[in-house]
Amino acid sequence: MTTRNKEQLGNFGAGDYWRMLRARGIRLPIQYFFQTHLFDLVRGTDTHTWLPRDRYIDPPAGEDHGGYYMCSLTNIVRKAFRVTERWDGGNFKKRVFVDVGSGKGKVVFAWKECLEKSGISQQTIGLEYYGPLVRVAKANQRKLGIEDLDLFREADAASFDYRALGDQFLLYMYNPFDDSILSAVLDQLDGLDVIVVHTYLDHQECMSAAGFEVFHRSGGWYPGSRMTIYHRGVVPPKRDKTQGSITTSQSVAARPDGVKDSPSKTA
């Protein structure tokens, strides 16, 4: 990898911790170290360094609708695993887990660790449209000794053929793009049983319009620690014939066994 590419894929040092301290006080650098930086120090990987869009080399199509790369907090990934596995029950292992906008691979690696600790086998992939980030993710994968050749895929989430993988999905999104791309992704998943984990932003209006219902919501002082989890079953949502809008009769989602869950504030 050239020096220019290293710069474009992000650098990190003591100065970054100093800027965090000045901007948000001691809480932010402490959280960053324990929930992002430490993950890499323990595993010898490179996932935590952020990458603004203006540092992209040869930006891919649709880049203006995307967010910049920043990895998810370790504790939030683990919390998402606990909440969805508990809510979904025995159906959980049947879902294909897709990290949409997988960047350098942090969420995929953390999720696979949760699966291993729980003794659960679940197909897991990461989708990323920016090639250099995919290459970093695959380098991290080699460092971890993970042999799955299809773990990370360079692909556009809005046109990816999800149906080729299955009919039940669990998507994780850390604010990878705006509502226009999100709507296109959800359209690709029409007729499939889908759970979506949103962190940072909840995209409530877009998700509701597509027929998704909330079954978990939790907040936090830091935007990256906020999480909303939605579900949409295989039955298409009812549409208002006069206005063409999607209507829902419940504010919470039904589990696969038909039981209604109230929105949860804690995992």
VENBEL-V380214 format. One record per residue. N is the residue number from 1. PSI is psi as a letter, one per 30 degrees, with the letter a starting at -180 (999 if undefined). OMEGA is omega in whole degrees, -180 to 180 (* if undefined). BURIAL is b if it has 9 or more other C-alpha atoms within 8 Angstrom, else e. Layout:
N/PSI/OMEGA/BURIAL
N/PSI/OMEGA/BURIAL
This chain:
1/k/-177/e
2/l/178/e
3/e/-180/e
4/e/180/e
5/e/178/e
6/e/180/b
7/e/-178/e
8/f/-179/b
9/g/170/b
10/k/173/b
11/l/-178/e
12/k/-180/e
13/a/-178/e
14/e/180/e
15/e/179/e
16/e/176/e
17/e/178/b
18/e/179/e
19/e/176/e
20/e/-179/b
21/e/-179/b
22/e/-175/e
23/e/-171/e
24/g/-178/e
25/a/-172/b
26/f/-174/e
27/e/-177/e
28/e/179/b
29/e/177/b
30/e/179/e
31/e/-178/b
32/e/-179/b
33/e/-173/b
34/f/-174/b
35/f/177/b
36/e/-174/b
37/e/-177/b
38/e/178/b
39/e/-179/b
40/e/-179/b
41/e/-179/e
42/e/-172/e
43/f/-178/e
44/g/-178/e
45/l/177/b
46/i/179/b
47/f/-166/b
48/f/-175/b
49/k/-176/b
50/l/-178/b
51/j/177/b
52/l/-179/e
53/f/-178/b
54/f/175/e
55/g/178/e
56/k/172/b
57/k/-178/e
58/i/-177/e
59/k/180/e
60/l/177/e
61/k/180/e
62/g/-178/e
63/e/-179/e
64/f/177/e
65/f/-175/b
66/l/174/b
67/l/177/b
68/l/-178/b
69/k/170/b
70/k/-174/b
71/l/178/b
72/l/176/b
73/k/-178/b
74/e/-177/b
75/f/179/e
76/e/176/b
77/e/-180/b
78/e/178/b
79/e/178/b
80/e/178/b
81/e/-177/b
82/e/-176/b
83/e/-177/b
84/e/180/b
85/e/180/b
86/e/-178/e
87/e/-173/e
88/f/178/b
89/b/-177/e
90/f/180/e
91/f/-173/e
92/e/-175/b
93/f/180/b
94/f/-177/e
95/k/171/b
96/k/178/b
97/k/-180/b
98/j/172/b
99/j/-176/b
100/j/-172/b
101/h/-168/b
102/f/174/b
103/b/-177/b
104/g/170/b
105/g/-174/b
106/e/-176/b
107/e/180/b
108/e/-180/b
109/e/-180/e
110/e/179/b
111/e/180/b
112/e/176/b
113/e/177/e
114/e/178/b
115/e/-178/b
116/e/-179/b
117/e/-179/e
118/f/-179/e
119/h/-178/e
120/k/175/e
121/k/-178/e
122/k/177/b
123/k/-174/e
124/k/177/b
125/l/173/b
126/k/177/b
127/k/180/b
128/k/-176/b
129/f/-179/b
130/j/-173/b
131/e/-180/e
132/e/177/e
133/e/177/b
134/e/-180/b
135/e/176/b
136/e/179/b
137/e/-180/b
138/e/175/b
139/e/176/e
140/e/179/b
141/e/179/b
142/e/178/b
143/e/-179/b
144/f/178/e
145/g/178/e
146/k/-170/e
147/f/-177/e
148/j/-177/e
149/f/-178/e
150/g/-176/e
151/e/179/e
152/k/-177/b
153/k/175/b
154/j/-172/b
155/l/175/e
156/j/-176/b
157/f/-177/b
158/f/180/b
159/g/-179/e
160/k/-179/e
161/i/-179/e
162/e/-176/e
163/f/178/e
164/f/-178/e
165/f/-178/e
166/a/-179/b
167/g/176/e
168/k/-172/b
169/l/171/b
170/j/-177/b
171/k/176/b
172/k/-179/b
173/k/173/b
174/i/177/b
175/h/-175/b
176/f/-177/b
177/l/-178/b
178/a/-174/b
179/f/-179/e
180/e/178/e
181/e/179/b
182/e/179/b
183/e/179/b
184/e/177/b
185/e/-179/b
186/e/176/b
187/e/179/e
188/f/-175/b
189/g/179/b
190/k/178/e
191/f/179/e
192/l/178/b
193/j/-169/b
194/k/167/b
195/k/177/b
196/k/174/b
197/j/175/b
198/k/170/b
199/l/-177/b
200/d/176/b
201/k/-177/b
202/f/179/e
203/h/-173/e
204/e/-177/e
205/e/-180/e
206/e/-179/b
207/e/179/b
208/e/179/b
209/f/179/b
210/g/175/b
211/g/179/b
212/k/179/b
213/k/-178/b
214/k/169/b
215/f/173/b
216/k/173/b
217/k/177/b
218/k/-177/b
219/a/180/e
220/l/-178/e
221/f/-178/e
222/k/-177/e
223/e/-179/b
224/f/178/b
225/g/178/b
226/k/-175/b
227/k/174/b
228/k/-178/b
229/k/-176/b
230/l/173/b
231/k/170/b
232/k/-179/b
233/a/-176/b
234/f/180/e
235/k/-179/e
236/k/178/e
237/l/178/b
238/k/-180/e
239/k/175/e
240/j/-175/b
241/f/-178/e
242/e/-177/e
243/f/180/e
244/g/-178/e
245/l/178/e
246/k/179/b
247/k/176/b
248/k/-176/e
249/f/-179/e
250/k/177/e
251/f/177/e
252/l/-174/b
253/k/176/b
254/k/176/b
255/l/179/b
256/f/179/e
257/g/176/e
258/f/-180/e
259/k/178/e
260/k/176/e
261/k/174/b
262/l/177/e
263/k/-177/b
264/k/178/b
265/f/179/e
266/l/-180/e
267/999/*/e
